[in-house]
Amino acid sequence: MSHTVEILSVGTELLLGNIANTDAQMLSQGLSALGLNVYWHTVVGDNPRRAREAVELARKRADIIITTGGLGPTCDDLTKNVLAEAFGRKLVFHEESAQRIRAVFERTGRTMTDNNLLQAMLPEGCTVLANDWGTAPGCAFESDGVHVIMLPGPPSECRPMFEYRAKPYLQALSEGVIASHTLKLFGIGESAVEARLRDEMNAMTNPTLAPYAKEGECELRVTAKAATEEEAQRLLQPTVEEVKGIFGHKVYGVDVSSLEQVMKDLLVEKGLTIGTAESCTGGLMAKRITDLPGASRVFRGGIVSYATEIKETVLGVPHDMLEEYGAVSAPVAKAMAEGARRVLACDIALSSTGVAGPDKDERGNEVGTMFVAIATAEGTYVRPLTLGARPVRARLRTQTAHHAFDLARRYLAGLPFED
Amino acid sequence: MSHTVEILSVGTELLLGNIANTDAQMLSQGLSALGLNVYWHTVVGDNPRRAREAVELARKRADIIITTGGLGPTCDDLTKNVLAEAFGRKLVFHEESAQRIRAVFERTGRTMTDNNLLQAMLPEGCTVLANDWGTAPGCAFESDGVHVIMLPGPPSECRPMFEYRAKPYLQALSEGVIASHTLKLFGIGESAVEARLRDEMNAMTNPTLAPYAKEGECELRVTAKAATEEEAQRLLQPTVEEVKGIFGHKVYGVDVSSLEQVMKDLLVEKGLTIGTAESCTGGLMAKRITDLPGASRVFRGGIVSYATEIKETVLGVPHDMLEEYGAVSAPVAKAMAEGARRVLACDIALSSTGVAGPDKDERGNEVGTMFVAIATAEGTYVRPLTLGARPVRARLRTQTAHHAFDLARRYLAGLPFED
């Protein structure tokens, strides 16, 4: 039997446009990957009457209802109350959840108010989805053939709660096994990937192939359905290999999270260390590396040489070079990387310099003119970039950091810097 | 009469999670500003049956339906066909729109196919909303007391089409104005704010007061409705002042975007520069400052001294101090800030050191143990933090950076560091 899903998001902040419904996007991706059909997204505010109305509609047109939001004390646990009532379940006190909530407040030294503890009231007989990323627990239950799963609204809680709590629950509902692999590509756009694979994609039914644009990268998800995990994997493998063959070194990994994760894993494997010297990316490269747990095994440190003078005083970029070529130039990118490698005493150093906007630099370099460099024991390589002024500042910086990490993972994997 | 709006978005790409529904966010913001109540967002795929079902629901519960998407040739103009049928309007050929479409294809040198011209078929008697940002025209009509406005889906078309086409149409319908102010608080949780204000909030009808949790901060939005902008502002002012009085220096701004923005504006105002020395935040502080356009006016640079040795070699933290107290300690936070102030030649330096997890440090400091410091011409101040191990790594780092920026904005505004 094929399941249909409705995502019901509760939150006045969505209806006021304070935030975009990124939870619904994240869930839709994850649910599609599980082979579940998402047919409706509905958003209502913190309003019990309309929330109830939405639930009554959803239970008629879907057999899985996933709610986000409306679980915290500020909305009186609206979602939980409405769903418990709609499905005729009493709310009962869940001691373990109460303990978790108390523990969070103790650890963080905040004062717990009574309404915080109301979060531990949960529908009778439900499966409690423990929230290790916030205070409000989620829950799941089945009534009259409809599965209800409630998740907290903040994306930093909703995402892991889906991944580690809702997904296992949903996998148990699905007959057969859905398996998927995600190929990550850098250096080619989603529309180019889509154009190249269009005929293959249209001809495929199992496995299926779907490209996603991701902040200047591209993901290709291959999904297969079969009776067993082994069989699904057997269906997936030829397609994964075929796609790798088509896109070559632009595929930087399968089922990996990011360029920097691939780079970090290679550094650990080879026992090498890395450091950064950043101008236009302003700390973003260091931040992204240190986002990774265990970064201290490979990351020595970074210099954000935002003012030109810091490039001289801290990184030792020659004054004459800065005068002659300007801070946004290939020689300076090279000298920054080499300086960082020396100052930070690391095996590999990455650098960035460029114009992130909103304005041209004082030498007339256009917004989007960037240089990234990698310095290693074997020498230094500079990649010039012309990213254009169209993307916003944040996108330009992200893209520039991607390129620096791409140089590092190519170097560490023994691949050419360009192809 | 108060209008209620439903935003109906049509597009399978939304249900697959390929994109987030940013159109709905943008429209919701714009509609709230017009004093219109958005009570529902609905998303359906490119499916005529479910789109029709959604329209039938929407016409019952809203008197303004705004659709996005489903207007182009790739979806067979699904939205237009469904709405025309639902409201009993024939589609008729609109010559002016056809000419516009032909002109776009001529200009871009693309080949026009017959189905491109179908976009010029529009509901009889509608107001045509000319699309100067793409090919598919929008339209608006009124039937049985319900206003229908159809806009194209791509955000680059939807936004200007709303701004320059739909808004004038809607303004004619709306009575009165809505105005709001957002107070930003740091150092107090959303539930504590909510508990403190619950009675006031329940008693208020105009203006209204609503708290939102925001990544370790809290926002309070005050909204008023009145016949004129001036009157709405007059209603808002006492509440804004009252809330400021209640939460004191924890209110860091009204209608401001972030702690770092407030800090940056104060730096510009006072003609001072800033720099950073980061350990646990690993570049996040520098990254957040340089996310702000024009950061180069105040930001000198940063040192990410992730490895302990870099704290010595680059920042000049004494070896003996590191031996005696360990890298995660108040003396080291102080020495890092002072070192950064010297090395980066800036007026104010911020530092962070702590355990972001996943594991305790080698001295047994628990995850969430953090120190932030500020060094200025007048001395150095250290704030110790115990954030607990429960929040995820990213949240701990964000929170730590918030605290450092909070020290800076308090210093720059002449406020006490703690109260």
Interface residues (C-beta under 8 A of the other chain):
Chain A: S9 T12 E13 L14 L15 L16 G17 N18 I19 A20 N21 T22 A24 Q25 M26 L27 S28 Q29 G30 L31 S32 V38 Y39 W40 H41 T42 V43 V44 G45 N47 R50 E53 A54 L57 R61 G72 P73 T74 A103 V104 R107 T108 G109 R110 T111 T113 N115 N116 D132 W133 P154 S156 P160 A210 Y212 A213 T276 E278 T281 G282 G283 L284 M285 A286 K287 R288 I289 T290 D291 P293 G294 A295 S296 F299 R300 G301 G302 I303 V304 S305 Y306 A307 E309 I310 T313 V314 V343 L344 A345 A356 G357 P358 R393 A394 R397
Chain B: L14 L15 L16 G17 N18 I19 A20 N21 T22 A24 Q25 M26 L27 S28 Q29 G30 L31 S32 V38 Y39 W40 H41 T42 V43 V44 G45 N47 R50 E53 L57 R61 G189 E190 S191 A192 E194 A195 A210 P211 Y212 A213 E215 R221 T276 E278 T281 G282 G283 L284 M285 A286 K287 R288 I289 T290 D291 P293 G294 A295 S296 F299 R300 G301 G302 I303 V304 S305 Y306 A307 E309 I310 T313 V314 V343 L344 A345 A356 G357 P358 G368 T386 L387 G388 A389 R390 P391 V392 R393 A394 R395 R397
